[in-house]
Structures are given as C-alpha cells and as structure tokens.
Amino acid sequence: MLRGKRCRAQISLELGTAFVLILLLLFGSVNLARWLVGRLVVRQEIYEGSRPGAADPFLHLGAEDDESTAVPLRFFGQ
C-alpha cells in the first residue's frame, strides 16, 4: 500500500513539472510568433517605401532594413 502512494506522488510531480514546462514553451512560442509578425510588418513597410525609388537607376537599389525601428524580442514583459 505504501508503494502505491509513492507511485501516485511521483506521477503527480512529473505531471506538474511537465505541465509547467509545456506552458512555458507555449508562452515562449506565442511571444516569438508575435515578434516575428512585428518584424515582418516593419520589413514590409520598408520594402513598400523603397519601391518608388527602385524605378530611379541612380538611387541605391533594394530595401535596407533599419534595425533601430525593429520590434525588440522580449519574452517576459513589455
């Protein structure tokens, strides 16, 4: 009977640990996805802003990514 209680306690600890780790991974992946979407929006705005100048052969070709306007990656907090 004592062995059954130990087994249940171990299962509870493992399940609790796994649940916490799964929640942390989910939280991190949601924040990573939000960061990626923010970066894509900034890059698209830069790209669209560079298109009128692309027709002029004397301007620098291509869109440059200004890192100062990029959304910073923050997993914990704003």
Backbone as numpy.savetxt, mean C-alpha at the origin, in Angstrom:
# Nx Ny Nz CAx CAy CAz Cx Cy Cz
-7.73 -36.19 31.13 -8.54 -35.00 31.13 -7.68 -33.73 31.13
-6.57 -33.79 31.84 -5.66 -32.65 31.87 -5.07 -32.40 30.48
-4.81 -33.47 29.76 -4.24 -33.32 28.43 -5.20 -32.61 27.47
-6.48 -32.85 27.58 -7.47 -32.19 26.73 -7.52 -30.69 26.96
-7.39 -30.26 28.21 -7.40 -28.82 28.50 -6.16 -28.13 27.93
-5.01 -28.79 27.99 -3.79 -28.21 27.42 -3.93 -28.07 25.91
-4.48 -29.08 25.30 -4.64 -29.05 23.83 -5.57 -27.90 23.42
-6.66 -27.72 24.17 -7.58 -26.63 23.86 -6.93 -25.26 24.09
-6.12 -25.18 25.12 -5.43 -23.91 25.39 -4.44 -23.59 24.29
-3.72 -24.60 23.81 -2.76 -24.38 22.73 -3.48 -23.97 21.46
-4.60 -24.60 21.18 -5.37 -24.25 19.98 -5.87 -22.80 20.08
-6.31 -22.40 21.26 -6.78 -21.03 21.45 -5.65 -20.02 21.24
-4.48 -20.32 21.77 -3.33 -19.42 21.58 -2.93 -19.33 20.12
-2.88 -20.47 19.45 -2.50 -20.46 18.03 -3.53 -19.72 17.19
-4.81 -19.94 17.48 -5.86 -19.27 16.73 -5.82 -17.76 16.98
-5.61 -17.36 18.22 -5.52 -15.93 18.53 -4.34 -15.27 17.84
-3.19 -15.94 17.86 -1.99 -15.41 17.20 -2.21 -15.31 15.69
-2.77 -16.36 15.11 -3.02 -16.36 13.67 -4.01 -15.26 13.30
-5.03 -15.06 14.11 -6.03 -14.04 13.83 -5.41 -12.64 13.84
-4.58 -12.38 14.83 -3.91 -11.08 14.92 -2.99 -10.86 13.72
-2.23 -11.88 13.34 -1.33 -11.74 12.19 -2.10 -11.55 10.89
-3.21 -12.24 10.74 -4.03 -12.08 9.54 -4.58 -10.66 9.47
-5.04 -10.13 10.60 -5.54 -8.75 10.61 -4.44 -7.74 10.28
-3.24 -7.96 10.80 -2.12 -7.06 10.47 -1.78 -7.11 8.99
-1.76 -8.30 8.41 -1.49 -8.43 6.98 -2.59 -7.76 6.15
-3.83 -7.93 6.56 -4.93 -7.29 5.84 -4.84 -5.77 5.93
-4.55 -5.26 7.12 -4.40 -3.82 7.32 -3.25 -3.27 6.47
-2.14 -3.98 6.46 -0.99 -3.54 5.66 -1.27 -3.57 4.18
-1.97 -4.59 3.71 -2.25 -4.67 2.28 -3.26 -3.60 1.85
-4.21 -3.26 2.71 -5.16 -2.19 2.38 -4.41 -0.85 2.29
-3.52 -0.60 3.24 -2.75 0.65 3.20 -1.81 0.69 2.00
-1.21 -0.44 1.66 -0.35 -0.49 0.48 -1.16 -0.22 -0.79
-2.36 -0.78 -0.88 -3.22 -0.54 -2.05 -3.62 0.93 -2.13
-3.96 1.55 -0.99 -4.30 2.97 -1.00 -3.12 3.82 -1.45
-1.92 3.46 -1.00 -0.72 4.20 -1.40 -0.47 4.05 -2.90
-0.62 2.83 -3.42 -0.40 2.61 -4.85 -1.39 3.39 -5.70
-2.66 3.41 -5.28 -3.66 4.17 -6.03 -3.32 5.66 -6.01
-2.88 6.16 -4.87 -2.48 7.57 -4.79 -1.32 7.88 -5.70
-0.34 6.97 -5.77 0.80 7.17 -6.66 0.35 7.15 -8.13
-0.55 6.24 -8.46 -1.03 6.17 -9.84 -1.76 7.45 -10.24
-2.53 8.01 -9.33 -3.24 9.25 -9.62 -2.25 10.38 -9.88
-1.24 10.49 -9.04 -0.23 11.54 -9.22 0.51 11.36 -10.53
0.90 10.12 -10.84 1.62 9.88 -12.10 0.75 10.17 -13.31
-0.54 9.84 -13.23 -1.44 10.11 -14.36 -1.61 11.61 -14.55
-1.73 12.36 -13.47 -1.83 13.82 -13.59 -0.58 14.41 -14.22
0.58 13.93 -13.81 1.83 14.41 -14.39 1.90 14.06 -15.87
1.50 12.85 -16.20 1.52 12.41 -17.60 0.59 13.25 -18.45
-0.64 13.46 -17.97 -1.59 14.25 -18.75 -1.14 15.71 -18.87
-0.47 16.21 -17.86 0.04 17.58 -17.92 1.19 17.73 -18.90
1.89 16.64 -19.19 3.03 16.71 -20.10 2.63 16.51 -21.56
1.43 16.06 -21.82 1.02 15.76 -23.19 0.98 16.98 -24.11
0.50 18.14 -23.71 0.52 19.27 -24.65 1.93 19.64 -25.08
2.89 19.49 -24.20 4.27 19.82 -24.55 4.94 18.74 -25.37
4.35 17.57 -25.46 4.97 16.48 -26.21 4.95 16.74 -27.71
4.02 17.56 -28.17 3.95 17.87 -29.59 5.05 18.84 -30.01
5.60 19.57 -29.07 6.67 20.51 -29.36 8.01 19.77 -29.32
8.72 19.69 -30.45 9.97 18.92 -30.48 11.10 19.56 -29.68
10.94 20.81 -29.27 12.00 21.49 -28.56 11.90 21.36 -27.04
10.78 20.82 -26.57 10.63 20.60 -25.13 11.16 19.23 -24.76
11.48 19.07 -23.49 11.96 17.77 -23.00 10.86 16.72 -23.22
11.21 15.59 -23.80 10.23 14.55 -24.07 9.98 13.70 -22.82
8.74 13.28 -22.65 8.39 12.38 -21.55 7.96 13.11 -20.30
7.31 12.38 -19.46 6.82 12.93 -18.20 7.82 12.62 -17.10
8.16 13.64 -16.35 9.06 13.42 -15.22 8.23 13.29 -13.95
8.60 12.36 -13.12 7.87 12.10 -11.88 8.52 12.89 -10.75
7.81 13.90 -10.28 8.31 14.72 -9.18 7.97 14.02 -7.87
8.98 13.49 -7.18 8.75 12.73 -5.95 8.24 13.60 -4.80
8.41 14.91 -4.88 7.97 15.77 -3.78 6.45 15.85 -3.72
5.76 15.62 -4.83 4.30 15.65 -4.84 3.69 14.28 -4.62
4.51 13.25 -4.48 4.00 11.90 -4.33 3.42 11.68 -2.93
2.47 10.78 -2.87 1.85 10.43 -1.59 2.83 9.54 -0.82
3.18 9.90 0.43 4.12 9.07 1.19 3.47 7.77 1.64
4.26 6.72 1.74 3.77 5.43 2.21 3.82 5.41 3.73
2.64 5.37 4.35 2.55 5.31 5.82 1.62 4.16 6.18
2.16 3.14 6.82 1.34 2.01 7.22 0.53 2.31 8.47
1.08 3.09 9.39 0.42 3.32 10.66 0.19 4.81 10.85
-1.02 5.25 10.62 -1.40 6.63 10.89 -1.31 7.52 9.68
-1.80 8.72 9.87 -1.82 9.71 8.81 -0.59 10.54 8.93
